[in-house]
Amino acid sequence: MPELTCQELVELVTDYLDGALDPDTARRFEEHVAECPGCQTYVEQLEETASRLGTIPAESLSEEMQAFLRSAFRDLRR
Ligand SMILES: [Zn+2]
């Protein structure tokens, strides 16, 4: 089973928070998050936003978040 990339994780995160992933994908998601500080921060921020708003905003990938992700992932690749 190939590991998820950061890009794939970002695409899956709303489904994950919705509990909409199949168990296998959810497990790979969690494995990636456990090993990837950038995605860990990202998921935590989204979870926090979701619990504050009671829902995951459709605009969860705001410009601010995208900029944050770009810099986080750039740091990781170094
Ligand atoms: Zn990652």
N, CA, C, O and the ligand as a Tripos MOL2 file, in Angstrom:
@<TRIPOS>MOLECULE
protein
  313   311    79     0     0
PROTEIN
NO_CHARGES

@<TRIPOS>ATOM
      1 N           0.8510   -1.2100    0.0000 N.3       1 MET1
      2 CA          0.0000    0.0000    0.0000 C.3       1 MET1
      3 C           0.8800    1.2510    0.0000 C.2       1 MET1
      4 O           1.6000    1.4930    0.9680 O.2       1 MET1
      5 N           0.8330    2.0370   -1.0540 N.am      2 PRO2
      6 CA          1.7020    3.2270   -1.0950 C.3       2 PRO2
      7 C           1.2790    4.2530   -0.0500 C.2       2 PRO2
      8 O           0.1010    4.3780    0.2860 O.2       2 PRO2
      9 N           2.2560    4.9730    0.4450 N.am      3 GLU3
     10 CA          1.9320    6.0220    1.4170 C.3       3 GLU3
     11 C           1.2870    7.1960    0.7080 C.2       3 GLU3
     12 O           1.5560    7.4730   -0.4610 O.2       3 GLU3
     13 N           0.4340    7.8700    1.4430 N.am      4 LEU4
     14 CA         -0.1640    9.0840    0.9090 C.3       4 LEU4
     15 C           0.9000   10.1630    0.7820 C.2       4 LEU4
     16 O           1.8190   10.2440    1.5970 O.2       4 LEU4
     17 N           0.7690   10.9790   -0.2320 N.am      5 THR5
     18 CA          1.5910   12.1750   -0.3070 C.3       5 THR5
     19 C           0.8750   13.3050    0.4320 C.2       5 THR5
     20 O          -0.3120   13.2040    0.7420 O.2       5 THR5
     21 N           1.6050   14.3700    0.7060 N.am      6 CYS6
     22 CA          0.9990   15.5320    1.3680 C.3       6 CYS6
     23 C          -0.1540   16.0850    0.5280 C.2       6 CYS6
     24 O          -1.1930   16.4880    1.0510 O.2       6 CYS6
     25 N           0.0640   16.0920   -0.7870 N.am      7 GLN7
     26 CA         -0.9640   16.5910   -1.6930 C.3       7 GLN7
     27 C          -2.2470   15.7720   -1.5670 C.2       7 GLN7
     28 O          -3.3420   16.3290   -1.4860 O.2       7 GLN7
     29 N          -2.1080   14.4610   -1.5520 N.am      8 GLU8
     30 CA         -3.2750   13.5860   -1.4280 C.3       8 GLU8
     31 C          -3.9670   13.7970   -0.0940 C.2       8 GLU8
     32 O          -5.1940   13.8120    0.0000 O.2       8 GLU8
     33 N          -3.1440   13.9590    0.9360 N.am      9 LEU9
     34 CA         -3.7100   14.1650    2.2630 C.3       9 LEU9
     35 C          -4.5830   15.4200    2.3080 C.2       9 LEU9
     36 O          -5.6840   15.4160    2.8580 O.2       9 LEU9
     37 N          -4.0630   16.4800    1.7170 N.am     10 VAL10
     38 CA         -4.8180   17.7330    1.6970 C.3      10 VAL10
     39 C          -6.1600   17.5440    0.9920 C.2      10 VAL10
     40 O          -7.1760   18.1120    1.3930 O.2      10 VAL10
     41 N          -6.1410   16.7330   -0.0660 N.am     11 GLU11
     42 CA         -7.3860   16.4960   -0.8020 C.3      11 GLU11
     43 C          -8.3750   15.6340   -0.0080 C.2      11 GLU11
     44 O          -9.5860   15.7070   -0.2200 O.2      11 GLU11
     45 N          -7.8450   14.8200    0.9060 N.am     12 LEU12
     46 CA         -8.7010   13.8880    1.6490 C.3      12 LEU12
     47 C          -9.1760   14.4400    2.9870 C.2      12 LEU12
     48 O         -10.0510   13.8590    3.6300 O.2      12 LEU12
     49 N          -8.5940   15.5720    3.4050 N.am     13 VAL13
     50 CA         -8.7820   15.9560    4.8030 C.3      13 VAL13
     51 C         -10.2340   16.2570    5.1660 C.2      13 VAL13
     52 O         -10.6700   15.9330    6.2710 O.2      13 VAL13
     53 N         -10.9830   16.8660    4.2610 N.am     14 THR14
     54 CA        -12.3740   17.1680    4.6120 C.3      14 THR14
     55 C         -13.1960   15.8800    4.7320 C.2      14 THR14
     56 O         -14.0620   15.7620    5.6000 O.2      14 THR14
     57 N         -12.9130   14.9240    3.8540 N.am     15 ASP15
     58 CA        -13.5820   13.6180    3.9550 C.3      15 ASP15
     59 C         -13.1950   12.9190    5.2610 C.2      15 ASP15
     60 O         -14.0160   12.2830    5.9210 O.2      15 ASP15
     61 N         -11.9270   13.0620    5.6030 N.am     16 TYR16
     62 CA        -11.4670   12.4400    6.8470 C.3      16 TYR16
     63 C         -12.2090   13.0190    8.0480 C.2      16 TYR16
     64 O         -12.6990   12.2770    8.8990 O.2      16 TYR16
     65 N         -12.2880   14.3360    8.1120 N.am     17 LEU17
     66 CA        -12.9580   14.9810    9.2460 C.3      17 LEU17
     67 C         -14.4510   14.6840    9.2410 C.2      17 LEU17
     68 O         -15.0960   14.7000   10.2890 O.2      17 LEU17
     69 N         -14.9910   14.4170    8.0810 N.am     18 ASP18
     70 CA        -16.3960   14.0260    7.9670 C.3      18 ASP18
     71 C         -16.6190   12.5560    8.3100 C.2      18 ASP18
     72 O         -17.7570   12.1050    8.4360 O.2      18 ASP18
     73 N         -15.5180   11.8120    8.4610 N.am     19 GLY19
     74 CA        -15.6260   10.3700    8.6770 C.3      19 GLY19
     75 C         -16.0630    9.6380    7.4250 C.2      19 GLY19
     76 O         -16.6460    8.5570    7.4990 O.2      19 GLY19
     77 N         -15.7760   10.2370    6.2630 N.am     20 ALA20
     78 CA        -16.2670    9.6750    5.0050 C.3      20 ALA20
     79 C         -15.2380    8.7880    4.3020 C.2      20 ALA20
     80 O         -15.5280    8.2120    3.2540 O.2      20 ALA20
     81 N         -14.0410    8.6800    4.8740 N.am     21 LEU21
     82 CA        -13.0340    7.8250    4.2340 C.3      21 LEU21
     83 C         -13.2790    6.3650    4.5780 C.2      21 LEU21
     84 O         -13.7840    6.0400    5.6520 O.2      21 LEU21
     85 N         -12.9120    5.4900    3.6440 N.am     22 ASP22
     86 CA        -12.9740    4.0720    3.9880 C.3      22 ASP22
     87 C         -11.8580    3.7820    5.0010 C.2      22 ASP22
     88 O         -10.8490    4.4870    5.0420 O.2      22 ASP22
     89 N         -12.0510    2.7330    5.8210 N.am     23 PRO23
     90 CA        -11.1330    2.4890    6.9500 C.3      23 PRO23
     91 C          -9.6710    2.3820    6.5140 C.2      23 PRO23
     92 O          -8.7720    2.8220    7.2300 O.2      23 PRO23
     93 N          -9.4450    1.8110    5.3680 N.am     24 ASP24
     94 CA         -8.0900    1.6380    4.8880 C.3      24 ASP24
     95 C          -7.4230    2.9710    4.5900 C.2      24 ASP24
     96 O          -6.2860    3.2190    4.9910 O.2      24 ASP24
     97 N          -8.1450    3.8170    3.8840 N.am     25 THR25
     98 CA         -7.6130    5.1360    3.5550 C.3      25 THR25
     99 C          -7.4460    5.9720    4.8160 C.2      25 THR25
    100 O          -6.4690    6.7080    4.9540 O.2      25 THR25
    101 N          -8.3960    5.8570    5.7290 N.am     26 ALA26
    102 CA         -8.3110    6.6020    6.9860 C.3      26 ALA26
    103 C          -7.0550    6.2020    7.7580 C.2      26 ALA26
    104 O          -6.4010    7.0420    8.3760 O.2      26 ALA26
    105 N          -6.7280    4.9140    7.7160 N.am     27 ARG27
    106 CA         -5.5450    4.4440    8.4250 C.3      27 ARG27
    107 C          -4.2720    5.0190    7.7830 C.2      27 ARG27
    108 O          -3.3560    5.4530    8.4820 O.2      27 ARG27
    109 N          -4.2310    5.0150    6.4600 N.am     28 ARG28
    110 CA         -3.0710    5.5960    5.7610 C.3      28 ARG28
    111 C          -2.9870    7.0960    6.0350 C.2      28 ARG28
    112 O          -1.9010    7.6570    6.1780 O.2      28 ARG28
    113 N          -4.1440    7.7250    6.1040 N.am     29 PHE29
    114 CA         -4.1960    9.1440    6.4230 C.3      29 PHE29
    115 C          -3.5560    9.3950    7.7880 C.2      29 PHE29
    116 O          -2.7110   10.2760    7.9430 O.2      29 PHE29
    117 N          -3.9760    8.6030    8.7700 N.am     30 GLU30
    118 CA         -3.4650    8.7910   10.1320 C.3      30 GLU30
    119 C          -1.9750    8.4730   10.2200 C.2      30 GLU30
    120 O          -1.2370    9.1240   10.9590 O.2      30 GLU30
    121 N          -1.5400    7.4720    9.4650 N.am     31 GLU31
    122 CA         -0.1160    7.1410    9.4520 C.3      31 GLU31
    123 C           0.7080    8.2910    8.8870 C.2      31 GLU31
    124 O           1.7810    8.6140    9.3960 O.2      31 GLU31
    125 N           0.1920    8.8980    7.8360 N.am     32 HIS32
    126 CA          0.9160   10.0290    7.2520 C.3      32 HIS32
    127 C           0.9760   11.1840    8.2450 C.2      32 HIS32
    128 O           2.0350   11.7740    8.4580 O.2      32 HIS32
    129 N          -0.1540   11.4990    8.8430 N.am     33 VAL33
    130 CA         -0.2120   12.6190    9.7850 C.3      33 VAL33
    131 C           0.7440   12.4000   10.9560 C.2      33 VAL33
    132 O           1.3850   13.3340   11.4370 O.2      33 VAL33
    133 N           0.8270   11.1330   11.4100 N.am     34 ALA34
    134 CA          1.6950   10.8280   12.5440 C.3      34 ALA34
    135 C           3.1580   11.1020   12.2300 C.2      34 ALA34
    136 O           3.9570   11.3770   13.1260 O.2      34 ALA34
    137 N           3.5010   11.0240   10.9440 N.am     35 GLU35
    138 CA          4.9140   11.1430   10.5760 C.3      35 GLU35
    139 C           5.2450   12.4600    9.8920 C.2      35 GLU35
    140 O           6.3990   12.7070    9.5420 O.2      35 GLU35
    141 N           4.2540   13.2960    9.7020 N.am     36 CYS36
    142 CA          4.4690   14.4930    8.8950 C.3      36 CYS36
    143 C           4.0270   15.7350    9.6760 C.2      36 CYS36
    144 O           2.8330   16.0260    9.7530 O.2      36 CYS36
    145 N           4.9770   16.4580   10.2480 N.am     37 PRO37
    146 CA          4.6270   17.6080   11.0880 C.3      37 PRO37
    147 C           3.8020   18.6630   10.3610 C.2      37 PRO37
    148 O           2.9240   19.2870   10.9560 O.2      37 PRO37
    149 N           4.0820   18.8620    9.0830 N.am     38 GLY38
    150 CA          3.3330   19.8650    8.3280 C.3      38 GLY38
    151 C           1.8620   19.5010    8.2310 C.2      38 GLY38
    152 O           0.9930   20.3480    8.4410 O.2      38 GLY38
    153 N           1.5830   18.2460    7.9150 N.am     39 CYS39
    154 CA          0.2010   17.7950    7.7980 C.3      39 CYS39
    155 C          -0.4630   17.7160    9.1700 C.2      39 CYS39
    156 O          -1.6630   17.9600    9.2990 O.2      39 CYS39
    157 N           0.3070   17.3790   10.1770 N.am     40 GLN40
    158 CA         -0.2160   17.3370   11.5380 C.3      40 GLN40
    159 C          -0.7650   18.7070   11.9380 C.2      40 GLN40
    160 O          -1.8800   18.8250   12.4470 O.2      40 GLN40
    161 N           0.0380   19.7280   11.6960 N.am     41 THR41
    162 CA         -0.3890   21.0930   12.0070 C.3      41 THR41
    163 C          -1.6180   21.4630   11.1900 C.2      41 THR41
    164 O          -2.5610   22.0730   11.6940 O.2      41 THR41
    165 N          -1.5850   21.0860    9.9320 N.am     42 TYR42
    166 CA         -2.6840   21.4010    9.0310 C.3      42 TYR42
    167 C          -3.9930   20.7690    9.5180 C.2      42 TYR42
    168 O          -5.0230   21.4380    9.5920 O.2      42 TYR42
    169 N          -3.9420   19.4800    9.8460 N.am     43 VAL43
    170 CA         -5.1350   18.7650   10.2900 C.3      43 VAL43
    171 C          -5.6290   19.3340   11.6220 C.2      43 VAL43
    172 O          -6.8320   19.4920   11.8300 O.2      43 VAL43
    173 N          -4.6890   19.6380   12.5200 N.am     44 GLU44
    174 CA         -5.0840   20.2250   13.8020 C.3      44 GLU44
    175 C          -5.8010   21.5510   13.6050 C.2      44 GLU44
    176 O          -6.8080   21.8260   14.2560 O.2      44 GLU44
    177 N          -5.2780   22.3640   12.7070 N.am     45 GLN45
    178 CA         -5.9030   23.6640   12.4630 C.3      45 GLN45
    179 C          -7.3010   23.5020   11.8840 C.2      45 GLN45
    180 O          -8.2310   24.2090   12.2690 O.2      45 GLN45
    181 N          -7.4360   22.5640   10.9570 N.am     46 LEU46
    182 CA         -8.7520   22.3300   10.3620 C.3      46 LEU46
    183 C          -9.7320   21.7800   11.3920 C.2      46 LEU46
    184 O         -10.8990   22.1710   11.4200 O.2      46 LEU46
    185 N          -9.2480   20.8680   12.2410 N.am     47 GLU47
    186 CA        -10.1140   20.3050   13.2850 C.3      47 GLU47
    187 C         -10.5780   21.4000   14.2330 C.2      47 GLU47
    188 O         -11.7360   21.4410   14.6500 O.2      47 GLU47
    189 N          -9.6500   22.2810   14.5610 N.am     48 GLU48
    190 CA         -9.9780   23.3780   15.4580 C.3      48 GLU48
    191 C         -11.0200   24.2870   14.8180 C.2      48 GLU48
    192 O         -11.9980   24.6770   15.4560 O.2      48 GLU48
    193 N         -10.7990   24.6120   13.5680 N.am     49 THR49
    194 CA        -11.7590   25.4470   12.8350 C.3      49 THR49
    195 C         -13.1140   24.7620   12.7730 C.2      49 THR49
    196 O         -14.1520   25.3890   12.9840 O.2      49 THR49
    197 N         -13.0910   23.4620   12.4790 N.am     50 ALA50
    198 CA        -14.3350   22.7140   12.3370 C.3      50 ALA50
    199 C         -15.0970   22.6720   13.6610 C.2      50 ALA50
    200 O         -16.3220   22.7980   13.6780 O.2      50 ALA50
    201 N         -14.3680   22.4950   14.7760 N.am     51 SER51
    202 CA        -15.0740   22.3980   16.0470 C.3      51 SER51
    203 C         -15.5820   23.7710   16.4810 C.2      51 SER51
    204 O         -16.6040   23.8720   17.1600 O.2      51 SER51
    205 N         -14.8730   24.8170   16.0920 N.am     52 ARG52
    206 CA        -15.3150   26.1640   16.4410 C.3      52 ARG52
    207 C         -16.5680   26.5280   15.6500 C.2      52 ARG52
    208 O         -17.5050   27.1120   16.1940 O.2      52 ARG52
    209 N         -16.5790   26.1850   14.3870 N.am     53 LEU53
    210 CA        -17.7050   26.5580   13.5280 C.3      53 LEU53
    211 C         -18.8120   25.5100   13.5310 C.2      53 LEU53
    212 O         -19.9260   25.7640   13.0730 O.2      53 LEU53
    213 N         -18.4860   24.3160   14.0590 N.am     54 GLY54
    214 CA        -19.4540   23.2330   14.0290 C.3      54 GLY54
    215 C         -19.5380   22.5680   12.6820 C.2      54 GLY54
    216 O         -20.3310   21.6480   12.4790 O.2      54 GLY54
    217 N         -18.7160   23.0350   11.7550 N.am     55 THR55
    218 CA        -18.7000   22.4340   10.4300 C.3      55 THR55
    219 C         -17.3730   22.7600    9.7860 C.2      55 THR55
    220 O         -16.6550   23.6560   10.2300 O.2      55 THR55
    221 N         -17.0550   22.0300    8.7420 N.am     56 ILE56
    222 CA        -15.8470   22.3490    7.9890 C.3      56 ILE56
    223 C         -16.2150   23.3570    6.9160 C.2      56 ILE56
    224 O         -17.0290   23.0680    6.0380 O.2      56 ILE56
    225 N         -15.6250   24.5270    6.9840 N.am     57 PRO57
    226 CA        -15.9970   25.5430    5.9940 C.3      57 PRO57
    227 C         -15.6690   25.0940    4.5870 C.2      57 PRO57
    228 O         -14.6310   24.4770    4.3470 O.2      57 PRO57
    229 N         -16.5530   25.4050    3.6630 N.am     58 ALA58
    230 CA        -16.3090   25.0630    2.2650 C.3      58 ALA58
    231 C         -15.0050   25.6890    1.8060 C.2      58 ALA58
    232 O         -14.2930   25.1530    0.9570 O.2      58 ALA58
    233 N         -14.7190   26.8320    2.3880 N.am     59 GLU59
    234 CA        -13.4950   27.5340    2.0190 C.3      59 GLU59
    235 C         -12.3710   27.1760    2.9770 C.2      59 GLU59
    236 O         -11.5890   28.0340    3.3870 O.2      59 GLU59
    237 N         -12.3010   25.8940    3.3280 N.am     60 SER60
    238 CA        -11.2840   25.5120    4.3040 C.3      60 SER60
    239 C          -9.8790   25.7560    3.7670 C.2      60 SER60
    240 O          -8.9360   25.9490    4.5330 O.2      60 SER60
    241 N          -9.7530   25.7460    2.4640 N.am     61 LEU61
    242 CA         -8.4570   26.0720    1.8940 C.3      61 LEU61
    243 C          -8.4440   27.5450    1.4990 C.2      61 LEU61
    244 O          -8.3750   27.9000    0.3220 O.2      61 LEU61
    245 N          -8.5120   28.3790    2.5180 N.am     62 SER62
    246 CA         -8.4350   29.8120    2.2640 C.3      62 SER62
    247 C          -7.0570   30.1460    1.7170 C.2      62 SER62
    248 O          -6.1400   29.3250    1.7450 O.2      62 SER62
    249 N          -6.9340   31.3500    1.2290 N.am     63 GLU63
    250 CA         -5.6430   31.7580    0.6970 C.3      63 GLU63
    251 C          -4.5660   31.6890    1.7660 C.2      63 GLU63
    252 O          -3.4240   31.3030    1.5160 O.2      63 GLU63
    253 N          -4.9730   32.0770    2.9620 N.am     64 GLU64
    254 CA         -4.0390   32.0550    4.0840 C.3      64 GLU64
    255 C          -3.5540   30.6270    4.3460 C.2      64 GLU64
    256 O          -2.3640   30.3820    4.5410 O.2      64 GLU64
    257 N          -4.5010   29.7010    4.3430 N.am     65 MET65
    258 CA         -4.1680   28.3060    4.5900 C.3      65 MET65
    259 C          -3.2820   27.7620    3.4690 C.2      65 MET65
    260 O          -2.3300   27.0250    3.7260 O.2      65 MET65
    261 N          -3.5930   28.1200    2.2580 N.am     66 GLN66
    262 CA         -2.7760   27.6430    1.1420 C.3      66 GLN66
    263 C          -1.3580   28.1600    1.2330 C.2      66 GLN66
    264 O          -0.4060   27.4340    0.9480 O.2      66 GLN66
    265 N          -1.2140   29.4150    1.6300 N.am     67 ALA67
    266 CA          0.1210   29.9820    1.7850 C.3      67 ALA67
    267 C           0.8620   29.2570    2.9080 C.2      67 ALA67
    268 O           2.0530   28.9600    2.8080 O.2      67 ALA67
    269 N           0.1130   28.9820    3.9820 N.am     68 PHE68
    270 CA          0.6970   28.2540    5.1030 C.3      68 PHE68
    271 C           1.1720   26.8780    4.6580 C.2      68 PHE68
    272 O           2.2780   26.4530    4.9920 O.2      68 PHE68
    273 N           0.3380   26.1970    3.9110 N.am     69 LEU69
    274 CA          0.6890   24.8580    3.4470 C.3      69 LEU69
    275 C           1.8910   24.8830    2.5180 C.2      69 LEU69
    276 O           2.8010   24.0610    2.6220 O.2      69 LEU69
    277 N           1.8700   25.8400    1.6170 N.am     70 ARG70
    278 CA          2.9940   25.9120    0.6830 C.3      70 ARG70
    279 C           4.3020   26.0760    1.4310 C.2      70 ARG70
    280 O           5.2940   25.4250    1.1000 O.2      70 ARG70
    281 N           4.3150   26.9420    2.4420 N.am     71 SER71
    282 CA          5.5690   27.1450    3.1610 C.3      71 SER71
    283 C           5.8890   25.9370    4.0300 C.2      71 SER71
    284 O           7.0540   25.5640    4.1680 O.2      71 SER71
    285 N           4.8650   25.3230    4.6170 N.am     72 ALA72
    286 CA          5.1150   24.1460    5.4390 C.3      72 ALA72
    287 C           5.7120   23.0240    4.6020 C.2      72 ALA72
    288 O           6.6740   22.3770    5.0160 O.2      72 ALA72
    289 N           5.1380   22.7970    3.4220 N.am     73 PHE73
    290 CA          5.6200   21.7010    2.5840 C.3      73 PHE73
    291 C           6.9660   22.0210    1.9750 C.2      73 PHE73
    292 O           7.7660   21.1210    1.7190 O.2      73 PHE73
    293 N           7.2230   23.2980    1.7420 N.am     74 ARG74
    294 CA          8.5280   23.6870    1.2100 C.3      74 ARG74
    295 C           9.5960   23.3700    2.2640 C.2      74 ARG74
    296 O          10.6650   22.8470    1.9480 O.2      74 ARG74
    297 N           9.2850   23.6940    3.5040 N.am     75 ASP75
    298 CA         10.2300   23.4080    4.5800 C.3      75 ASP75
    299 C          10.5070   21.9120    4.6810 C.2      75 ASP75
    300 O          11.6420   21.4940    4.9120 O.2      75 ASP75
    301 N           9.4710   21.1210    4.5070 N.am     76 LEU76
    302 CA          9.6280   19.6880    4.6510 C.3      76 LEU76
    303 C          10.5260   19.0930    3.5820 C.2      76 LEU76
    304 O          11.2530   18.1320    3.8330 O.2      76 LEU76
    305 N          10.4730   19.6610    2.4060 N.am     77 ARG77
    306 CA         11.2410   19.0810    1.3010 C.3      77 ARG77
    307 C          12.7150   19.3980    1.4190 C.2      77 ARG77
    308 O          13.5340   18.7610    0.7570 O.2      77 ARG77
    309 N          13.0750   20.3700    2.2490 N.am     78 ARG78
    310 CA         14.4760   20.7490    2.3660 C.3      78 ARG78
    311 C          15.3200   19.6490    2.9670 C.2      78 ARG78
    312 O          16.5290   19.8180    3.1320 O.2      78 ARG78
    313 ZN          2.4200   15.4260    4.7920 Zn       79 ZN79
@<TRIPOS>BOND
     1     1     2 1
     2     2     3 1
     3     3     4 2
     4     3     5 am
     5     5     6 1
     6     6     7 1
     7     7     8 2
     8     7     9 am
     9     9    10 1
    10    10    11 1
    11    11    12 2
    12    11    13 am
    13    13    14 1
    14    14    15 1
    15    15    16 2
    16    15    17 am
    17    17    18 1
    18    18    19 1
    19    19    20 2
    20    19    21 am
    21    21    22 1
    22    22    23 1
    23    23    24 2
    24    23    25 am
    25    25    26 1
    26    26    27 1
    27    27    28 2
    28    27    29 am
    29    29    30 1
    30    30    31 1
    31    31    32 2
    32    31    33 am
    33    33    34 1
    34    34    35 1
    35    35    36 2
    36    35    37 am
    37    37    38 1
    38    38    39 1
    39    39    40 2
    40    39    41 am
    41    41    42 1
    42    42    43 1
    43    43    44 2
    44    43    45 am
    45    45    46 1
    46    46    47 1
    47    47    48 2
    48    47    49 am
    49    49    50 1
    50    50    51 1
    51    51    52 2
    52    51    53 am
    53    53    54 1
    54    54    55 1
    55    55    56 2
    56    55    57 am
    57    57    58 1
    58    58    59 1
    59    59    60 2
    60    59    61 am
    61    61    62 1
    62    62    63 1
    63    63    64 2
    64    63    65 am
    65    65    66 1
    66    66    67 1
    67    67    68 2
    68    67    69 am
    69    69    70 1
    70    70    71 1
    71    71    72 2
    72    71    73 am
    73    73    74 1
    74    74    75 1
    75    75    76 2
    76    75    77 am
    77    77    78 1
    78    78    79 1
    79    79    80 2
    80    79    81 am
    81    81    82 1
    82    82    83 1
    83    83    84 2
    84    83    85 am
    85    85    86 1
    86    86    87 1
    87    87    88 2
    88    87    89 am
    89    89    90 1
    90    90    91 1
    91    91    92 2
    92    91    93 am
    93    93    94 1
    94    94    95 1
    95    95    96 2
    96    95    97 am
    97    97    98 1
    98    98    99 1
    99    99   100 2
   100    99   101 am
   101   101   102 1
   102   102   103 1
   103   103   104 2
   104   103   105 am
   105   105   106 1
   106   106   107 1
   107   107   108 2
   108   107   109 am
   109   109   110 1
   110   110   111 1
   111   111   112 2
   112   111   113 am
   113   113   114 1
   114   114   115 1
   115   115   116 2
   116   115   117 am
   117   117   118 1
   118   118   119 1
   119   119   120 2
   120   119   121 am
   121   121   122 1
   122   122   123 1
   123   123   124 2
   124   123   125 am
   125   125   126 1
   126   126   127 1
   127   127   128 2
   128   127   129 am
   129   129   130 1
   130   130   131 1
   131   131   132 2
   132   131   133 am
   133   133   134 1
   134   134   135 1
   135   135   136 2
   136   135   137 am
   137   137   138 1
   138   138   139 1
   139   139   140 2
   140   139   141 am
   141   141   142 1
   142   142   143 1
   143   143   144 2
   144   143   145 am
   145   145   146 1
   146   146   147 1
   147   147   148 2
   148   147   149 am
   149   149   150 1
   150   150   151 1
   151   151   152 2
   152   151   153 am
   153   153   154 1
   154   154   155 1
   155   155   156 2
   156   155   157 am
   157   157   158 1
   158   158   159 1
   159   159   160 2
   160   159   161 am
   161   161   162 1
   162   162   163 1
   163   163   164 2
   164   163   165 am
   165   165   166 1
   166   166   167 1
   167   167   168 2
   168   167   169 am
   169   169   170 1
   170   170   171 1
   171   171   172 2
   172   171   173 am
   173   173   174 1
   174   174   175 1
   175   175   176 2
   176   175   177 am
   177   177   178 1
   178   178   179 1
   179   179   180 2
   180   179   181 am
   181   181   182 1
   182   182   183 1
   183   183   184 2
   184   183   185 am
   185   185   186 1
   186   186   187 1
   187   187   188 2
   188   187   189 am
   189   189   190 1
   190   190   191 1
   191   191   192 2
   192   191   193 am
   193   193   194 1
   194   194   195 1
   195   195   196 2
   196   195   197 am
   197   197   198 1
   198   198   199 1
   199   199   200 2
   200   199   201 am
   201   201   202 1
   202   202   203 1
   203   203   204 2
   204   203   205 am
   205   205   206 1
   206   206   207 1
   207   207   208 2
   208   207   209 am
   209   209   210 1
   210   210   211 1
   211   211   212 2
   212   211   213 am
   213   213   214 1
   214   214   215 1
   215   215   216 2
   216   215   217 am
   217   217   218 1
   218   218   219 1
   219   219   220 2
   220   219   221 am
   221   221   222 1
   222   222   223 1
   223   223   224 2
   224   223   225 am
   225   225   226 1
   226   226   227 1
   227   227   228 2
   228   227   229 am
   229   229   230 1
   230   230   231 1
   231   231   232 2
   232   231   233 am
   233   233   234 1
   234   234   235 1
   235   235   236 2
   236   235   237 am
   237   237   238 1
   238   238   239 1
   239   239   240 2
   240   239   241 am
   241   241   242 1
   242   242   243 1
   243   243   244 2
   244   243   245 am
   245   245   246 1
   246   246   247 1
   247   247   248 2
   248   247   249 am
   249   249   250 1
   250   250   251 1
   251   251   252 2
   252   251   253 am
   253   253   254 1
   254   254   255 1
   255   255   256 2
   256   255   257 am
   257   257   258 1
   258   258   259 1
   259   259   260 2
   260   259   261 am
   261   261   262 1
   262   262   263 1
   263   263   264 2
   264   263   265 am
   265   265   266 1
   266   266   267 1
   267   267   268 2
   268   267   269 am
   269   269   270 1
   270   270   271 1
   271   271   272 2
   272   271   273 am
   273   273   274 1
   274   274   275 1
   275   275   276 2
   276   275   277 am
   277   277   278 1
   278   278   279 1
   279   279   280 2
   280   279   281 am
   281   281   282 1
   282   282   283 1
   283   283   284 2
   284   283   285 am
   285   285   286 1
   286   286   287 1
   287   287   288 2
   288   287   289 am
   289   289   290 1
   290   290   291 1
   291   291   292 2
   292   291   293 am
   293   293   294 1
   294   294   295 1
   295   295   296 2
   296   295   297 am
   297   297   298 1
   298   298   299 1
   299   299   300 2
   300   299   301 am
   301   301   302 1
   302   302   303 1
   303   303   304 2
   304   303   305 am
   305   305   306 1
   306   306   307 1
   307   307   308 2
   308   307   309 am
   309   309   310 1
   310   310   311 1
   311   311   312 2
@<TRIPOS>SUBSTRUCTURE
     1 MET1         2 RESIDUE 1 A MET
     2 PRO2         6 RESIDUE 1 A PRO
     3 GLU3        10 RESIDUE 1 A GLU
     4 LEU4        14 RESIDUE 1 A LEU
     5 THR5        18 RESIDUE 1 A THR
     6 CYS6        22 RESIDUE 1 A CYS
     7 GLN7        26 RESIDUE 1 A GLN
     8 GLU8        30 RESIDUE 1 A GLU
     9 LEU9        34 RESIDUE 1 A LEU
    10 VAL10       38 RESIDUE 1 A VAL
    11 GLU11       42 RESIDUE 1 A GLU
    12 LEU12       46 RESIDUE 1 A LEU
    13 VAL13       50 RESIDUE 1 A VAL
    14 THR14       54 RESIDUE 1 A THR
    15 ASP15       58 RESIDUE 1 A ASP
    16 TYR16       62 RESIDUE 1 A TYR
    17 LEU17       66 RESIDUE 1 A LEU
    18 ASP18       70 RESIDUE 1 A ASP
    19 GLY19       74 RESIDUE 1 A GLY
    20 ALA20       78 RESIDUE 1 A ALA
    21 LEU21       82 RESIDUE 1 A LEU
    22 ASP22       86 RESIDUE 1 A ASP
    23 PRO23       90 RESIDUE 1 A PRO
    24 ASP24       94 RESIDUE 1 A ASP
    25 THR25       98 RESIDUE 1 A THR
    26 ALA26      102 RESIDUE 1 A ALA
    27 ARG27      106 RESIDUE 1 A ARG
    28 ARG28      110 RESIDUE 1 A ARG
    29 PHE29      114 RESIDUE 1 A PHE
    30 GLU30      118 RESIDUE 1 A GLU
    31 GLU31      122 RESIDUE 1 A GLU
    32 HIS32      126 RESIDUE 1 A HIS
    33 VAL33      130 RESIDUE 1 A VAL
    34 ALA34      134 RESIDUE 1 A ALA
    35 GLU35      138 RESIDUE 1 A GLU
    36 CYS36      142 RESIDUE 1 A CYS
    37 PRO37      146 RESIDUE 1 A PRO
    38 GLY38      150 RESIDUE 1 A GLY
    39 CYS39      154 RESIDUE 1 A CYS
    40 GLN40      158 RESIDUE 1 A GLN
    41 THR41      162 RESIDUE 1 A THR
    42 TYR42      166 RESIDUE 1 A TYR
    43 VAL43      170 RESIDUE 1 A VAL
    44 GLU44      174 RESIDUE 1 A GLU
    45 GLN45      178 RESIDUE 1 A GLN
    46 LEU46      182 RESIDUE 1 A LEU
    47 GLU47      186 RESIDUE 1 A GLU
    48 GLU48      190 RESIDUE 1 A GLU
    49 THR49      194 RESIDUE 1 A THR
    50 ALA50      198 RESIDUE 1 A ALA
    51 SER51      202 RESIDUE 1 A SER
    52 ARG52      206 RESIDUE 1 A ARG
    53 LEU53      210 RESIDUE 1 A LEU
    54 GLY54      214 RESIDUE 1 A GLY
    55 THR55      218 RESIDUE 1 A THR
    56 ILE56      222 RESIDUE 1 A ILE
    57 PRO57      226 RESIDUE 1 A PRO
    58 ALA58      230 RESIDUE 1 A ALA
    59 GLU59      234 RESIDUE 1 A GLU
    60 SER60      238 RESIDUE 1 A SER
    61 LEU61      242 RESIDUE 1 A LEU
    62 SER62      246 RESIDUE 1 A SER
    63 GLU63      250 RESIDUE 1 A GLU
    64 GLU64      254 RESIDUE 1 A GLU
    65 MET65      258 RESIDUE 1 A MET
    66 GLN66      262 RESIDUE 1 A GLN
    67 ALA67      266 RESIDUE 1 A ALA
    68 PHE68      270 RESIDUE 1 A PHE
    69 LEU69      274 RESIDUE 1 A LEU
    70 ARG70      278 RESIDUE 1 A ARG
    71 SER71      282 RESIDUE 1 A SER
    72 ALA72      286 RESIDUE 1 A ALA
    73 PHE73      290 RESIDUE 1 A PHE
    74 ARG74      294 RESIDUE 1 A ARG
    75 ASP75      298 RESIDUE 1 A ASP
    76 LEU76      302 RESIDUE 1 A LEU
    77 ARG77      306 RESIDUE 1 A ARG
    78 ARG78      310 RESIDUE 1 A ARG
    79 ZN79       313 GROUP 0 **** ****
